[in-house]
Every structure is written in structure tokens, then in C-alpha cells.
Amino acid sequence: MNLRWKDENAPKPQVRQKNGITWLSYPLLEQCPGIRNAFSTREGGVSEGIWSSMNLSYSRGDDPEHVTENFRRFAEAAGFDFETIVTSDQTHTTNVRCVGKEDCGSGITRPRSFHEIDGMITDTPGVVLATFYADCVPLYFVDPVHRAIGLSHSGWRGTVHKMAAATIREMQKVFGTNPSELLAAIGPSICQDCYEVSEDVTEQFAQTFPEEVHSRLFYRKPNGKYQLNLWEANYQIFLESGVPESQIQMPNLCTCCNPDALFSHRATGGKRGNLAAFLWIEE
């Protein structure tokens, strides 16, 4: 798989392959033994056309049987049980839910019993958290002390309302997580060079983030539009929340710059499938 990294000299996710399936993982998060992570690519599935080939979404118009087979193939390759996946239904909120064994299969093998959830946390081994993407930002959280994990979806709305901070607060409340001990990663998503937004969006970021970081978050173009840096914004939220710089992994991979390898809403005008992030504690 040919990937265009934003910085060839910066740390990169590891590219893994098995049974014709390619995915990415962050070694930083796996410093805690028994905790595994994965981020899918387009490679290795059975979907066709605009969903080709590893589409992991039932909501994009793809054949549901193809999607289910994609999940089965991906789970087998990445090393977890297909029926242990718990999915979020992502509506650009900052709602976070603690899930357990009773939630396994939600959104995959049976209907989901919860709604309007963009983040999930657990400390239960054998529960595979899954969230979905095609430019928005995946956020991974690993608490190696309490052996707890979190996985959250953060588009621009989730980022301006500080989804990362909301997830950390919930992990503090439920597990006693200390942010200074967290391992965190920002997953593949749209880069600043590709992410043009209108002034009203940047105004919200200007109101939310301190002025000294504005120059790193956005800049104005001659056409009156702005380029927004969601990677830097989420990085700043992790720092504000107390996660040390050395414990935050940046993505270094843009979905929009790699439309052949990764689904991108912007690059395809919305004609696409979904990627998925996975995080789990091995049994």
C-alpha cells in the first residue's frame, strides 16, 4: 500500500498486513501489555464501487452482507472475535458511554440499545470498541495503570467542544484515571492543508482556544475561507487535560491526501464508505 505521510521523518503508525487486509496501529498505545489497537484501510474487503473494498459502515448504502463479511475478515486478521465489537452511532456530540460485555455485538450482530454516543470507554477485557471515520478525528486513550481504554470520534464540532477532555473526565470518574498516566493517539484524519472551513467555524475555535495557539490552529486565505488544523486542536486539548507531550501520538497521515488507501468524504464528495478505529483489551 502506497501511503503519503505528512512528514517522512516524524513517527508513523505501523502498517500491518494479514490475509490480504492492511491496517494501521500505534506502537505507543501497545506499550501497555494486552492492549491492542487498529485502524482500517480500504484494502482487503469485498465491497465494490464507491465502497471498494473494506467498507465498515451499514449506513452508506452498501450491501449489508458485504459489510458484515468485511467486519468478519477484519476481525480475524486483527485478532479479535467479530461478535465482541461494540459500535458507536456518532452524532457529533461529546457524549461518552461506559460499555461492557452486555453491549458486545451492538450495531453489528444486533441493534444498538444506546444512541447519540461519540465516545466509549471500558475496562473489560474482550470488549472491542469501534468508531467510524472518513476525515473526522479518531481519539485513542489508554490508561495503563487501571487497564482501561477509551475511543472517541471528534469532527470539528466534537473538537471545538473538546471531546478529548470529555472522554478523559469520564475515565477519571469511572476508573480513577490520572491524565498524566494516559497514553493517547490522534488517528488518521483530514490535515490542515485539505480542511477548508468558513469563518463562522474558525470563530468558534477562536473563542474556545487561547489566543497564543490561534496561529497554529487556523489561517485565512485570500478567498476569505480558512484552513483548520484539527490535529493541533486535539493535541492542545490533550495537553490542557494533563496528558504529557511525550505520551501523545500524532497521526502523520491524512485521509484526504490518500483517497485510494483511505476513505475521505472531502476527496470523494461524499461518495464513499467508512473506515473504523478499534481498541480493545485482550482476554
Long-range contacts (C-beta under 8 A, 24 or more apart in sequence): 1-41, 1-43, 1-261, 2-260, 2-261, 3-253, 3-258, 3-261, 4-254, 4-257, 4-258, 5-252, 5-253, 6-191, 6-251, 6-252, 6-253, 6-254, 6-257, 7-252, 10-250, 10-252, 11-249, 11-250, 11-252, 12-252, 12-253, 13-39, 13-187, 13-188, 13-249, 13-251, 13-252, 13-253, 16-78, 18-77, 18-78, 19-44, 19-73, 19-76, 19-77, 20-44, 21-45, 21-54, 21-73, 21-74, 21-77, 21-78, 23-74, 23-77, 23-78, 24-188, 24-253, 26-140, 26-185, 26-187, 26-249, 28-183, 28-185, 28-247, 28-249, 29-140, 29-142, 29-183, 29-185, 29-249, 29-279, 31-144, 31-183, 32-142, 32-144, 32-147, 32-183, 34-125, 34-147, 34-281, 34-282, 35-142, 35-144, 35-147, 35-149, 35-279, 35-280, 35-281, 35-282, 36-78, 36-79, 36-80, 36-278, 36-279, 36-280, 36-281, 36-282, 37-140, 37-185, 37-277, 37-278, 37-279, 37-280, 38-74, 38-78, 38-277, 38-278, 38-279, 39-138, 39-187, 39-188, 39-275, 39-276, 39-277, 39-278, 40-74, 40-275, 40-276, 40-277, 40-278, 41-261, 41-262, 41-275, 42-260, 42-261, 42-262, 42-263, 42-273, 42-275, 43-261, 44-73, 44-74, 44-77, 45-69, 45-70, 45-73, 45-74, 46-70, 46-73, 47-273, 50-268, 50-271, 50-272, 50-273, 51-272, 51-273, 52-273, 54-273, 55-263, 55-273, 55-274, 56-130, 56-132, 56-273, 56-274, 56-275, 56-276, 57-132, 57-273, 57-274, 58-107, 59-274, 60-272, 60-273, 60-274, 62-273, 68-108, 71-108, 74-276, 75-128, 78-278, 80-128, 80-278, 80-280, 81-126, 81-128, 82-108, 82-109, 83-108, 83-109, 84-126, 84-127, 84-128, 84-280, 85-128, 85-130, 85-278, 86-120, 86-122, 86-127, 86-128, 86-129, 86-130, 87-112, 87-130, 87-131, 87-132, 88-117, 88-118, 88-119, 88-120, 88-130, 88-131, 88-132, 88-153, 89-114, 89-115, 89-116, 89-117, 90-117, 90-118, 90-131, 90-132, 90-153, 91-115, 91-116, 91-118, 92-118, 92-155, 92-157, 92-158, 93-117, 93-118, 93-158, 94-118, 94-119, 94-158, 94-161, 94-162, 94-163, 94-166, 95-119, 95-166, 96-120, 96-121, 96-150, 96-152, 96-166, 96-167, 96-170, 97-121, 98-122, 98-170, 98-174, 99-124, 99-127, 99-129, 100-124, 100-127, 101-126, 101-127, 103-127, 104-128, 118-152, 118-153, 118-154, 118-158, 118-163, 119-150, 119-151, 119-152, 119-153, 119-163, 119-166, 119-167, 119-170, 120-150, 120-151, 120-152, 121-148, 121-149, 121-150, 121-151, 121-167, 121-170, 121-171, 121-174, 121-175, 122-148, 122-149, 122-281, 123-147, 123-148, 123-149, 123-174, 123-175, 123-281, 124-281, 125-280, 125-281, 125-282, 125-283, 126-280, 126-281, 126-282, 126-283, 127-280, 127-281, 128-278, 128-279, 128-280, 129-278, 129-279, 129-280, 130-276, 130-277, 130-278, 131-276, 131-277, 132-274, 132-275, 132-276, 132-277, 133-187, 133-188, 133-189, 133-255, 133-263, 133-274, 133-275, 133-276, 133-277, 134-255, 134-263, 134-264, 134-265, 134-272, 134-273, 134-274, 134-275, 135-189, 135-190, 135-195, 135-255, 135-256, 135-264, 135-265, 135-266, 136-189, 136-190, 137-186, 137-187, 137-189, 137-230, 137-231, 137-234, 137-251, 138-186, 138-187, 138-188, 138-189, 138-277, 139-163, 139-164, 139-167, 139-184, 139-185, 139-186, 139-187, 139-234, 140-184, 140-185, 140-186, 140-187, 140-249, 140-277, 140-279, 141-167, 141-168, 141-171, 141-182, 141-183, 141-184, 142-182, 142-183, 142-184, 142-279, 143-171, 143-175, 143-177, 143-178, 143-181, 143-182, 144-181, 144-183, 145-177, 145-178, 145-181, 146-175, 146-176, 146-177, 147-281, 148-174, 148-175, 148-177, 149-279, 149-280, 149-281, 150-279, 151-277, 151-278, 151-279, 154-230, 154-234, 155-230, 156-197, 156-201, 156-228, 156-230, 159-230, 159-233, 159-234, 159-237, 160-201, 160-204, 160-205, 160-208, 160-233, 161-208, 162-208, 162-237, 163-237, 164-234, 164-237, 164-238, 164-241, 165-237, 165-240, 165-241, 168-241, 168-242, 168-243, 178-242, 179-241, 179-242, 179-243, 180-242, 180-243, 180-244, 182-243, 182-247, 183-247, 183-249, 184-238, 184-243, 184-247, 184-248, 184-249, 185-248, 185-249, 185-251, 186-231, 186-234, 186-235, 186-238, 186-248, 186-249, 186-250, 186-251, 187-251, 187-277, 188-251, 188-253, 188-254, 188-255, 188-262, 188-275, 189-230, 189-231, 189-251, 189-254, 189-255, 190-230, 190-254, 190-255, 190-256, 190-264, 190-266, 191-229, 191-231, 191-254, 191-256, 191-257, 192-218, 192-227, 192-228, 192-229, 192-230, 192-231, 192-232, 193-227, 193-254, 193-257, 194-254, 194-256, 194-257, 194-266, 194-267, 195-227, 195-228, 195-229, 195-230, 195-256, 195-266, 196-221, 196-225, 196-226, 196-227, 196-228, 197-225, 197-226, 197-227, 197-228, 198-225, 198-226, 199-224, 199-225, 199-226, 201-226, 201-228, 202-226, 202-228, 205-233, 209-233, 209-236
